[in-house]
Amino acid sequence: MNILVTGATGLIGDQLCRFLYNKHQVSVLTRNIVKAQQQFRSHVTCVDTLSHIDFNNLDAVINLAGEPIADKRWSAKQKRAIYESRLDITEQLVTKIASAETPPHTLISGSAVGFYGRQPNDIVIDETCQHPYQEFSHQLCKQWEDIALRAQSEQTRVCILRTGIVLSQHGGALKKMLPAFKFGLGGPLASGEQMMSWIHIDDMVHIILYLLKHQELSGIFNVTAPSPVSNLDFTKALGQVLHRPTVFKMPEKALRLMFGEMADLLIYGQAVIPKRVLKSGYHFRFSDIEDAFTSLLVRDR
């Protein structure tokens, strides 16, 4: 296939492209062509504007672009950057798809379990959830998804990825946690009761490949492991794999002082399950959090 990927230099996009370019012709949209060329060498075609892409010749678009949501405090400027980095490129892609005479047959577009907002710890959330909590993460994901879904037509199917916390040794949440945990300074956040919906990077990539292959599938998909865990259990599992204590609890007040409103992502959570992915026949490589940590941390040695 001829595939366009946005957000290719990010955590998920990088791993995905390394699978794709062995079998497919891959173009990546990037703001930094030099960086992308260094990252992928001659395996992909790098462009910095969609005007260089003929959407009549594309088979699929995979849209993963977006400013990291948890890297900085949510100032008004940072919130605007988070919105614009997702909505603007998605709007451009949808416009290009709509304008093509022979548009790509597939648009796979990112979102997050933040769509559901904070949820009670004892409620399991699947794609049928009709009671999202109205906060920043929900509003962001709702607008992002609504734009992408406008590309749906008889010629183009749309798959939305409501992604959980992606675990990888190369970046994301786990890489940020590891230094403290390796020094024995890790511990639960706030109450520790908040649920964490996670996914191993291998399953993240293979679910995208699975959706790309199975053209009968479309709509909303939770992209999380089938077994969400509490922050306390997540912390214990990581400590056990590293053979380190996990006794340094981070109080909610400290999280608020450090991160402001963005601390909501750490203090609250959702117990999300991938009902539609499982029903479609996908088999997870990692459903147990300790197995996932073991895989990643052994691989990193």
C-alpha positions in Angstrom: 0.0 0.0 0.0 0.9 3.7 -0.3 0.5 5.1 3.2 0.9 8.6 4.7 1.8 8.9 8.3 1.6 12.0 10.5 3.4 12.1 13.8 5.8 9.5 12.5 8.8 10.7 14.6 6.8 10.3 17.8 6.8 7.3 20.2 4.0 5.3 18.4 4.8 6.6 14.9 8.4 5.7 15.0 7.7 2.0 15.9 4.8 1.8 13.4 6.8 3.1 10.5 9.6 0.5 11.1 6.9 -2.2 10.6 5.3 -0.4 7.6 8.2 0.4 5.4 9.3 -3.2 5.1 6.1 -4.0 3.1 4.6 -0.7 2.0 5.5 2.6 0.5 5.5 5.1 3.3 5.4 8.9 3.3 5.7 10.9 6.5 4.6 14.5 7.1 7.0 16.2 9.4 8.0 19.7 10.5 11.6 18.7 10.6 12.6 16.8 7.5 16.3 16.5 8.5 15.3 14.8 11.8 12.9 12.5 10.1 15.5 11.6 7.4 18.0 10.8 10.1 15.5 8.7 12.0 14.2 6.6 9.0 17.1 7.1 6.5 16.0 6.2 3.0 13.1 3.9 4.1 10.4 6.6 3.9 9.7 9.7 1.8 9.7 12.9 4.0 7.5 15.9 3.3 6.8 19.1 5.2 3.5 20.0 3.5 0.5 18.1 2.3 0.7 19.8 -1.1 3.5 17.4 -1.9 1.1 14.4 -1.5 -1.4 13.3 -4.1 -4.3 11.9 -2.1 -5.6 10.2 -5.3 -2.6 7.8 -5.0 -2.9 7.1 -1.3 -4.3 3.9 0.0 -4.3 4.9 3.7 -3.6 7.8 6.1 -2.5 7.2 9.7 -2.8 10.4 11.7 -0.8 10.3 14.9 0.3 14.0 15.1 -0.1 16.0 18.3 1.8 18.0 20.9 2.4 15.7 23.9 -0.4 16.3 26.4 1.5 15.6 29.6 4.9 17.2 29.0 4.1 20.7 30.3 1.8 22.6 32.7 -1.5 23.5 30.9 -1.1 27.2 30.5 -3.5 28.9 28.1 -0.7 28.9 25.5 0.1 25.2 26.0 -3.6 24.2 25.8 -3.8 26.1 22.5 -0.7 24.3 21.2 -2.2 20.9 22.2 -5.5 21.7 20.4 -4.0 23.2 17.3 -1.4 20.4 16.8 -4.2 17.9 16.6 -7.1 19.7 15.1 -5.4 21.7 12.4 -3.6 18.7 10.7 -6.7 16.5 11.0 -8.8 19.2 9.4 -6.3 19.5 6.5 -6.3 15.7 6.0 -10.1 15.5 6.0 -10.2 18.3 3.4 -7.7 16.6 1.2 -9.5 13.3 1.4 -12.8 14.9 0.5 -11.2 16.7 -2.5 -9.7 13.5 -4.0 -11.5 11.8 -6.8 -10.1 8.4 -5.7 -9.5 9.0 -2.0 -7.6 6.7 0.4 -9.8 3.8 1.5 -8.7 4.2 5.2 -8.1 7.0 7.7 -6.8 5.8 11.1 -6.8 8.8 13.4 -5.6 9.2 17.0 -7.5 10.0 20.1 -7.2 9.0 23.7 -9.0 7.4 26.6 -9.1 11.0 27.9 -12.2 11.2 25.8 -14.1 9.6 28.8 -12.7 12.1 31.3 -12.3 11.0 34.9 -14.5 8.0 35.8 -15.3 6.1 39.1 -12.8 3.5 39.8 -15.3 0.7 40.0 -16.9 1.3 36.6 -15.6 -0.5 33.5 -15.7 1.7 30.4 -16.1 0.4 26.8 -16.8 2.2 23.5 -20.5 2.4 24.3 -19.9 4.8 27.3 -22.4 7.7 27.1 -21.3 9.6 30.2 -17.9 11.3 29.6 -16.8 13.7 32.3 -16.8 17.2 30.8 -13.2 18.4 31.2 -10.2 19.4 29.0 -9.2 15.9 27.9 -12.7 15.1 26.9 -13.3 18.3 25.0 -10.0 17.9 23.2 -10.6 14.3 22.1 -14.3 15.0 21.2 -13.3 17.8 18.8 -10.4 15.8 17.4 -12.6 12.8 16.7 -15.5 14.8 15.2 -13.2 16.3 12.6 -11.7 12.9 11.7 -15.1 11.2 11.4 -16.1 13.7 8.7 -13.9 11.8 6.3 -16.2 8.8 6.5 -17.8 8.0 3.2 -18.6 5.1 0.8 -15.0 5.3 -0.4 -13.2 6.0 2.9 -13.6 4.3 6.3 -12.5 5.9 9.5 -11.0 4.2 12.6 -10.5 6.2 15.7 -7.9 5.1 18.3 -8.8 5.9 21.9 -5.3 5.1 23.2 -4.3 4.5 26.8 -0.9 5.0 28.4 1.6 3.5 26.0 4.4 1.6 27.7 7.7 1.7 25.9 11.3 1.7 26.9 12.0 4.4 24.3 9.8 7.2 25.7 6.4 8.2 27.1 5.3 7.7 30.7 7.5 4.7 31.5 10.7 6.3 30.5 9.9 9.3 32.7 9.1 7.1 35.7 12.1 4.8 35.5 14.9 7.0 37.0 13.0 7.5 40.3 11.9 3.9 40.4 15.4 2.6 39.7 16.7 4.6 42.6 14.0 3.2 44.9 12.2 6.6 45.0 9.0 5.5 43.2 5.6 5.2 44.7 1.9 5.6 44.2 0.4 9.0 43.1 -2.3 10.7 45.3 -4.7 8.0 46.5 -3.3 5.3 44.3 -6.8 4.1 43.7 -7.2 5.8 40.3 -7.4 3.4 37.4 -4.8 3.3 34.7 -5.6 2.0 31.2 -2.3 1.0 29.7 -1.0 -0.7 26.5 2.3 -2.2 25.5 3.9 -0.5 22.5 3.9 -3.9 20.6 0.1 -4.2 21.0 -0.3 -0.5 20.1 1.5 -0.9 16.8 0.0 -4.3 16.0 -3.6 -3.1 16.6 -3.0 -0.3 14.1 -1.6 -2.9 11.6 -4.6 -5.1 12.3 -7.1 -2.3 11.6 -5.2 -1.4 8.5 -5.5 -5.0 7.3 -9.1 -5.6 8.3 -11.0 -3.2 6.0 -14.4 -4.4 7.3 -13.7 -2.6 10.6 -14.4 1.1 11.3 -15.5 3.5 14.0 -14.3 3.9 17.6 -11.8 1.5 19.2 -10.4 1.6 22.7 -6.7 0.8 22.3 -5.8 -0.4 25.7 -4.9 -3.7 27.3 -7.9 -5.8 28.5 -6.8 -5.4 32.2 -6.6 -1.9 33.5 -5.0 -1.6 36.9 -5.0 0.8 39.8 -2.1 3.2 40.2 -1.1 1.3 43.3 -1.0 -2.0 41.5 0.8 -0.4 38.5 3.4 1.0 40.9 3.9 -2.3 42.8 4.3 -4.3 39.5 7.0 -1.9 38.3 8.8 -2.1 41.6 8.7 -5.9 41.6 10.2 -6.1 38.1 12.9 -3.6 39.1 13.4 -5.2 42.5 13.0 -1.8 44.1 10.8 -0.6 47.0 7.8 1.7 46.1 7.1 3.5 49.4 7.5 7.2 48.4 3.9 8.3 47.9 3.3 11.5 46.0 0.5 13.5 47.7 -2.2 15.1 45.6 -1.2 18.6 46.9 2.4 18.1 45.7 1.1 17.0 42.3 -1.1 20.1 42.1 1.9 22.4 43.0 4.1 20.7 40.4 1.7 20.3 37.5 -1.3 22.5 38.1 -4.5 21.5 36.1 -2.4 18.9 34.2 -2.2 16.9 37.5 -5.8 15.8 36.8 -4.3 13.2 34.4 -2.3 11.7 37.3 -4.9 12.0 40.0 -7.9 10.7 38.2 -8.3 7.9 35.6 -10.6 5.4 33.9 -10.9 1.6 33.7 -11.1 1.3 30.0 -11.4 -2.1 28.1 -10.9 -2.7 24.4 -14.3 -4.4 23.8 -14.4 -3.8 20.0 -10.8 -4.8 19.4 -11.3 -8.1 21.3 -14.6 -8.8 19.6 -13.0 -8.3 16.2 -10.6 -11.2 16.9 -7.4 -9.4 17.9 -5.2 -11.4 20.3 -3.2 -9.3 22.8 0.5 -10.0 23.3 0.5 -8.4 26.7 -2.6 -8.4 29.0 -0.7 -8.6 32.3 1.0 -5.4 33.6 3.9 -7.3 35.2 4.5 -9.3 32.0 4.5 -6.0 30.0 7.1 -4.4 32.4 9.3 -7.5 32.3 9.2 -7.5 28.5 10.2 -3.9 28.2 12.8 -3.8 31.0 14.6 -7.0 30.0 14.6 -5.8 26.4 16.2 -2.6 27.5 19.2 -4.3 29.2 
